[in-house]
């Protein structure tokens, strides 16, 4: 059954409603390749023009530049007509303001520092999940956005900072929610195990799960998604293309923001072959698969061109024969328990 990309759907148990298709700011921040400021702003404007009304960003994306691009458009749109999320856990600083002992996020690929976001010379990102760091992060984000509030705050990638994120960042977000400063709080990560811990040990509203519930990788299926379903935690899925390897599986493709391992490429090639046999776009299959799970509210599309963004609503509306999902399951390429579109 095709999906309506611009349908407004409830965000879990919160008062918010979001479009099933959201726009994410990672790529317009210059992920892997710099993006001109006008192009970034133009992408946000295009997302708005086609009907997207949920926008997600983070200080990390372009070391602040994606938030500025988002704000350049959204600050001139009716505030009640969209939902905006950003993240805490990293602070953007001028390189000269980084102090000895600061926990600098090097964003390293191999030996290349800042390789995820080239073109950010003069700025660094410092991990800070303290309560004070949360406050400063929110203030800086609002200044870059040119707005007086955001709707959702996520704890961003606390993989190696679990205890301080639980002891300080989470209570700080909980206070902001209780005070009505934000409507919802959550966490956004590229892993599912720690999000499942957050589900068990906190009272979060929403998780952004990147790369861990896709046609290629269903790691979140066994523990995280059932937890979210039973607790009423909304789930947004990012990275449905697993950094590109799912659509273009060949040596040199990216997976999890780095070079794809041979075993991953081989699995993606098998998925692609099944899609090709059924005459189904690989992108359409990748986009629709996670939406079939009842815990999943919607998708966050992190793209940098209008054509790639426009492909999402087209793919969401495409009819896909049930035989495709049956063959993928029979081949062991999707989990037996994974719901599929019908």
C-alpha positions as a printed Julia matrix, in Angstrom:
342×3 Matrix{Float64}:
  0.0     0.0     0.0
  1.58    3.32   -1.01
  2.19    6.01    1.61
  1.14    9.66    1.6
  4.36   11.66    2.1
  2.62   14.82    3.24
  0.02   13.25    5.49
  0.07   14.86    8.92
  0.48   12.13   11.54
  0.66   12.25   15.37
  4.16   12.11   16.85
  3.69    9.34   19.39
  1.95   10.5    22.55
  2.99   14.15   22.13
  0.82   17.06   21.03
  2.8    17.39   17.8
  1.87   16.27   14.31
  4.48   15.86   11.57
  4.42   15.11    7.88
  5.36   11.51    7.19
  8.22   12.82    5.06
 10.63   15.13    6.86
 13.66   17.03    5.63
 17.01   16.51    7.36
 19.87   18.98    7.32
 22.91   16.69    7.32
 23.58   16.88    3.59
 22.96   20.62    3.24
 25.54   21.07    5.99
 28.04   19.69    3.48
 28.28   16.03    4.46
 31.31   14.68    2.53
 31.23   17.61    0.06
 30.73   21.34    0.72
 27.39   22.89   -0.24
 27.1    26.55   -1.24
 25.01   28.6     1.15
 22.49   29.57   -1.51
 22.06   25.94   -2.53
 21.45   24.9     1.08
 18.85   27.61    1.6
 17.26   26.7    -1.73
 16.87   23.08   -0.63
 14.99   24.09    2.52
 12.76   26.34    0.44
 12.12   23.5    -2.02
 11.23   21.1     0.8
  8.67   23.61    2.05
  7.26   24.19   -1.44
  6.48   20.5    -2.04
  4.71   20.09    1.31
  7.28   19.03    3.93
  6.39   20.42    7.34
  8.87   18.66    9.62
 12.49   19.81    9.53
 15.38   18.27   11.46
 18.84   19.77   11.94
 21.79   19.74   14.38
 24.75   21.91   15.34
 27.04   19.22   13.91
 25.69   19.59   10.37
 28.15   21.92    8.7
 29.25   23.05   12.17
 26.27   25.39   12.37
 25.76   26.18    8.69
 22.75   23.87    8.26
 20.94   25.58   11.14
 21.54   28.95    9.49
 20.17   27.65    6.18
 17.09   26.22    7.89
 16.46   29.48    9.73
 16.85   31.57    6.59
 13.65   29.99    5.25
 11.7    28.9     8.33
 12.0    32.23   10.11
  9.75   33.63    7.36
  7.14   30.86    7.49
  4.12   30.7     9.83
  5.52   29.18   13.02
  2.42   27.12   13.77
  2.61   25.37   10.4
  5.8    23.34   10.89
  7.71   21.25   13.41
 11.43   21.8    13.92
 13.94   19.66   15.78
 17.58   20.17   16.61
 20.04   18.38   18.83
 22.26   18.77   21.89
 25.56   17.2    22.89
 27.93   19.12   20.63
 28.92   22.77   20.78
 30.32   24.68   17.8
 33.35   26.81   18.63
 35.85   28.91   16.77
 39.06   26.89   16.5
 40.88   29.48   18.58
 38.36   29.06   21.43
 38.98   25.35   21.89
 40.61   24.85   25.27
 43.12   22.18   26.34
 41.17   19.19   27.57
 38.08   19.89   25.48
 36.52   16.74   24.04
 36.86   17.68   20.37
 34.82   15.66   17.89
 37.35   15.07   15.15
 34.85   13.53   12.7
 37.75   11.51   11.37
 37.78    9.31    8.31
 41.12    7.55    8.33
 43.63   10.23    9.22
 41.58   13.13    7.83
 40.14   15.27   10.57
 36.82   16.98    9.8
 36.45   14.81    6.68
 32.69   14.36    7.22
 32.17   18.12    6.91
 34.91   19.62    4.76
 34.8    23.36    4.28
 34.46   24.04    8.01
 37.91   25.56    8.51
 38.1    27.79   11.54
 35.39   25.92   13.46
 35.49   22.88   15.7
 32.82   20.81   17.42
 33.21   19.88   21.08
 31.22   17.16   22.85
 29.33   18.48   25.88
 26.41   16.55   27.37
 26.37   18.47   30.65
 23.27   20.35   31.79
 25.09   23.62   31.14
 26.16   22.35   27.74
 22.53   21.63   26.88
 21.53   25.17   27.8
 24.34   26.72   25.79
 23.64   24.45   22.82
 19.97   25.43   22.69
 20.78   29.13   22.98
 23.36   28.91   20.18
 21.01   26.93   17.95
 18.22   29.47   18.36
 20.63   32.26   17.51
 21.78   30.49   14.34
 18.19   29.64   13.38
 16.89   33.13   14.11
 13.91   31.61   15.94
 12.59   31.79   19.48
 11.88   28.08   19.92
 12.25   24.58   18.55
  9.7    21.83   19.05
 11.87   18.75   19.61
 15.31   18.34   21.16
 17.34   15.16   20.65
 20.44   14.03   22.54
 22.82   13.52   19.62
 25.12   10.49   19.36
 26.01    9.92   23.04
 27.69    6.61   22.16
 30.81    7.25   24.26
 29.12    9.61   26.73
 26.28    7.46   28.05
 26.51    8.26   31.75
 26.71   12.04   31.47
 23.97   12.0    28.82
 21.74   10.03   31.19
 22.68   11.95   34.35
 22.79   15.49   32.95
 21.58   15.93   29.38
 18.4    13.92   29.83
 17.24   15.67   33.05
 17.98   19.03   31.41
 15.75   18.12   28.47
 13.11   16.78   30.82
 13.03   20.15   32.63
 12.7    22.02   29.32
  9.75   19.81   28.42
  8.12   20.25   31.83
  8.51   24.03   31.53
  6.89   23.98   28.08
 10.04   25.23   26.35
  9.91   22.22   24.01
  7.05   19.86   23.22
  9.06   16.66   22.9
 12.46   15.19   23.77
 14.39   12.22   22.51
 17.67   10.87   21.22
 19.14   10.44   17.75
 21.74    7.77   17.07
 23.28    5.41   14.53
 22.81    2.43   16.85
 19.78    0.75   18.4
 21.09   -0.81   21.63
 21.61    2.48   23.46
 18.29    3.83   22.23
 16.65    0.72   23.71
 18.34    1.59   27.03
 16.94    5.11   26.81
 13.5     3.58   26.19
 13.79    1.45   29.32
 15.41    3.99   31.64
 13.89    7.36   30.66
 10.63    8.97   29.62
 11.52   10.09   26.11
  8.98   10.86   23.41
 10.76   10.16   20.15
 13.85    8.51   18.69
 15.65    9.29   15.46
 17.09    5.96   14.32
 19.69    6.38   11.58
 20.78    3.42    9.43
 19.54    0.72   11.8
 16.13   -0.05   10.37
 16.5    -0.25    6.63
 16.11   -2.74    3.82
 19.79   -3.55    4.34
 20.1    -3.45    8.15
 17.24   -4.41   10.5
 19.19   -4.24   13.75
 16.43   -2.22   15.48
 13.73   -4.81   14.8
 14.3    -7.22   17.69
 14.51   -4.97   20.74
 14.19   -1.25   20.01
 11.07   -1.11   17.86
  9.0    -3.39   20.13
 10.05   -1.24   23.11
  8.95    1.9    21.29
  5.67    0.37   20.26
  4.81   -0.74   23.78
  5.82    2.59   25.36
  4.31    4.91   22.78
  7.67    6.32   21.66
  7.6     7.68   18.12
 10.34    6.57   15.73
 11.72    8.58   12.82
 13.98    6.7    10.42
 17.02    8.35    8.86
 19.6     6.96    6.48
 17.24    4.66    4.59
 19.83    4.33    1.82
 22.59    3.42    4.31
 24.84    6.21    3.0
 24.2     5.17   -0.6
 25.32    1.54   -0.81
 21.75    0.27   -0.88
 21.05    2.07   -4.15
 24.49    1.84   -5.75
 26.21   -1.27   -4.36
 29.75   -1.28   -5.73
 33.31   -0.93   -4.43
 33.77    2.63   -3.24
 30.19    3.04   -2.02
 29.59    4.46    1.44
 28.06    2.58    4.37
 27.69    4.16    7.81
 29.55    7.25    6.52
 32.64    5.26    5.55
 33.75    2.8     2.85
 31.3    -0.11    2.54
 32.7    -3.53    3.54
 32.65   -6.24    0.89
 30.0    -8.28    2.75
 27.69   -5.26    2.89
 28.17   -4.57   -0.82
 27.39   -8.21   -1.64
 24.17   -8.15    0.42
 23.1    -4.87   -1.16
 23.76   -6.33   -4.61
 21.5    -9.28   -3.81
 18.73   -6.9    -2.72
 19.23   -4.85   -5.87
 18.97   -7.97   -8.03
 15.6    -8.87   -6.46
 14.31   -5.34   -7.01
 15.48   -5.42  -10.61
 13.79   -8.76  -11.25
 10.46   -7.29  -10.12
 10.93   -4.04  -12.0
 10.9    -2.06   -8.74
 13.1     0.95   -8.08
 15.67    0.2    -5.41
 14.97    3.6    -3.9
 11.24    2.94   -3.74
 11.78   -0.37   -1.95
 14.26    1.2     0.47
 11.96    4.12    1.22
  8.79    2.1     1.76
 10.21   -0.81    3.76
 10.68    0.92    7.15
  7.34    2.72    6.93
  5.51   -0.61    7.2
  6.5    -1.06   10.84
  3.77    0.22   13.2
  6.36    1.9    15.47
  7.64    4.07   12.62
  6.07    7.51   12.24
  8.01    8.71    9.22
 11.26    9.2     7.33
 13.86   11.95    7.43
 15.33   12.6     4.0
 18.84   14.04    4.14
 19.45   15.07    0.54
 21.14   17.97   -1.2
 19.34   18.24   -4.56
 15.68   18.92   -5.39
 15.62   15.88   -7.69
 16.66   13.54   -4.87
 14.1    15.04   -2.51
 11.34   14.82   -5.11
 12.13   11.14   -5.52
 10.92   10.48   -1.96
  7.24   11.35   -2.5
  7.32    9.59   -5.87
  8.78    6.46   -4.25
  6.39    6.57   -1.31
  3.42    6.62   -3.69
  4.72    3.81   -5.93
  2.8     0.54   -5.84
  5.15   -2.37   -5.06
  4.05   -5.97   -5.66
  3.89   -8.19   -2.62
  5.97  -10.75   -4.49
  9.02   -8.5    -4.09
  8.81   -8.62   -0.3
  8.1   -12.35   -0.38
 11.25  -13.02   -2.39
 13.39  -10.79   -0.19
 12.13  -12.69    2.85
 12.61  -16.08    1.21
 16.19  -15.11    0.33
 16.88  -14.15    3.96
 17.44  -10.53    2.96
 14.78   -9.16    5.29
 13.93  -10.59    8.69
 11.04  -13.02    8.88
  9.35  -10.84   11.52
  9.74   -7.56    9.62
  6.4    -6.08    8.51
  6.28   -5.2     4.82
  4.0    -2.87    2.83
  0.85   -4.47    1.41
